[in-house]
């Protein structure tokens, strides 16, 4: 999340909207966002419906994954594991022209 925060200006140059989603409660998400001073919203998927729908729900947690979704609602890029933490691929995917 801090990597995405640190590259905010590059996302601002596109029509991208950054959102974070986790299985944590809204209260936990709020504390986490405040602690990192995140300039984008974090959403709570406490019941795991979104994680299951995107195929990232494990037994106890969701696998760290970044999805780039087009304005038309199509997934155009997926970054998993360490690639989901490094924002370089996400920034590049958001800057590509369709």
Kinemage of the C-alpha trace (Angstrom):
@kinemage 1
@onewidth
@group {chain A} dominant
@subgroup {mainchain}
@vectorlist {calphas} color= white
{ca unk a 1} P 0.000 0.000 0.000
{ca unk a 2} L 2.809 2.415 0.773
{ca unk a 3} L 4.271 1.773 -2.688
{ca unk a 4} L 1.009 2.802 -4.303
{ca unk a 5} L 0.838 5.806 -1.982
{ca unk a 6} L 4.355 6.844 -2.964
{ca unk a 7} L 3.429 6.730 -6.661
{ca unk a 8} L 0.185 8.697 -6.291
{ca unk a 9} L 1.287 11.399 -8.736
{ca unk a 10} L 1.729 8.818 -11.490
{ca unk a 11} L -1.794 7.527 -10.936
{ca unk a 12} L -3.121 11.097 -10.868
{ca unk a 13} L -1.781 11.492 -14.427
{ca unk a 14} L -4.209 8.777 -15.565
{ca unk a 15} L -7.892 8.125 -15.010
{ca unk a 16} L -6.968 5.410 -12.487
{ca unk a 17} L -8.721 5.079 -9.131
{ca unk a 18} L -6.692 3.222 -6.514
{ca unk a 19} L -8.668 1.173 -3.965
{ca unk a 20} L -7.462 -1.282 -1.361
{ca unk a 21} L -9.587 -4.241 -0.289
{ca unk a 22} L -8.967 -6.781 2.471
{ca unk a 23} L -10.784 -9.190 4.732
{ca unk a 24} L -10.058 -6.944 7.711
{ca unk a 25} L -12.836 -5.086 9.487
{ca unk a 26} L -13.635 -1.479 8.624
{ca unk a 27} L -12.097 -0.383 11.938
{ca unk a 28} L -8.830 -2.222 11.170
{ca unk a 29} L -8.782 -0.806 7.633
{ca unk a 30} L -9.311 2.712 8.984
{ca unk a 31} L -6.418 2.407 11.468
{ca unk a 32} L -4.161 0.926 8.775
{ca unk a 33} L -5.004 3.700 6.274
{ca unk a 34} L -4.374 6.371 8.896
{ca unk a 35} L -1.063 4.817 9.978
{ca unk a 36} L 0.230 4.869 6.381
{ca unk a 37} L -1.450 8.177 5.493
{ca unk a 38} L -3.006 6.578 2.437
{ca unk a 39} L -4.555 9.014 -0.078
{ca unk a 40} L -6.994 6.395 -1.373
{ca unk a 41} L -9.823 4.395 0.204
{ca unk a 42} L -9.501 0.965 1.780
{ca unk a 43} L -12.582 -1.223 1.636
{ca unk a 44} L -13.538 -3.989 4.027
{ca unk a 45} L -14.495 -7.347 2.513
{ca unk a 46} L -15.153 -8.901 5.920
{ca unk a 47} L -17.421 -11.612 4.491
{ca unk a 48} L -14.912 -12.435 1.729
{ca unk a 49} L -17.391 -12.128 -1.152
{ca unk a 50} L -15.108 -9.950 -3.300
{ca unk a 51} L -12.026 -12.079 -2.536
{ca unk a 52} L -13.932 -15.208 -3.515
{ca unk a 53} L -15.341 -13.591 -6.676
{ca unk a 54} L -11.824 -12.582 -7.787
{ca unk a 55} L -10.375 -15.990 -6.889
{ca unk a 56} L -7.923 -14.760 -4.238
{ca unk a 57} L -9.531 -16.030 -1.031
{ca unk a 58} L -7.366 -18.490 0.884
{ca unk a 59} L -8.366 -20.402 4.010
{ca unk a 60} L -7.722 -17.558 6.466
{ca unk a 61} L -6.768 -14.580 4.315
{ca unk a 62} L -6.813 -13.295 0.759
{ca unk a 63} L -3.716 -13.726 -1.372
{ca unk a 64} L -1.942 -10.432 -2.053
{ca unk a 65} L -3.047 -9.512 -5.559
{ca unk a 66} L -3.364 -6.306 -7.560
{ca unk a 67} L -5.938 -6.076 -10.331
{ca unk a 68} L -5.961 -3.335 -12.951
{ca unk a 69} L -9.517 -2.987 -14.223
{ca unk a 70} L -10.419 -0.932 -17.290
{ca unk a 71} L -13.129 1.680 -17.375
{ca unk a 72} L -15.215 -0.950 -19.177
{ca unk a 73} L -14.839 -3.298 -16.191
{ca unk a 74} L -12.371 -5.732 -17.809
{ca unk a 75} L -9.341 -6.982 -15.893
{ca unk a 76} L -6.360 -5.843 -17.969
{ca unk a 77} L -3.509 -6.860 -15.650
{ca unk a 78} L -2.973 -9.008 -12.554
{ca unk a 79} L 0.034 -8.821 -10.224
{ca unk a 80} L 0.525 -11.403 -7.476
{ca unk a 81} L 2.886 -11.903 -4.544
{ca unk a 82} L 5.962 -9.669 -4.634
{ca unk a 83} L 4.760 -8.164 -7.934
{ca unk a 84} L 1.617 -6.967 -6.155
{ca unk a 85} L 3.767 -5.133 -3.597
{ca unk a 86} L 6.038 -3.464 -6.174
{ca unk a 87} L 3.911 -0.737 -7.798
{ca unk a 88} L 5.992 -0.497 -11.024
{ca unk a 89} L 3.848 -2.942 -13.017
{ca unk a 90} L 0.608 -1.436 -11.753
{ca unk a 91} L 1.728 2.092 -12.635
{ca unk a 92} L 2.787 0.967 -16.130
{ca unk a 93} L -0.503 -0.912 -16.671
{ca unk a 94} L -2.524 2.153 -15.668
{ca unk a 95} L -0.551 4.373 -18.035
{ca unk a 96} L -1.068 2.115 -21.079
{ca unk a 97} L -3.536 3.314 -23.634
{ca unk a 98} L -6.278 0.788 -24.493
